[in-house]
Amino acid sequence: MQQLDWTKALNRMRDIVPKAQFLSWIEPLEFIESDEKSVRLGVPSRFHEEMLKSALRQHLVDAI
């Protein structure tokens, strides 16, 4: 895997999830780093992290 283009991943997420969800849950994410096996993102809170894991994880995986 080459370096993740976070802007492209965000654009794909914009196409996948409703606008309100994107603005609330995806836009606040901060890209930190990626490698061949993982992507590291910063989240505003523990609640935000749990929401992403439970409701939007697969959408993130698909976009990335």
Helices and strands as residue ranges (DSSP letters): H 6-16, H 19-21, I 22-26, E 30-34, E 39-42, H 46-51, I 52-56, H 57-63
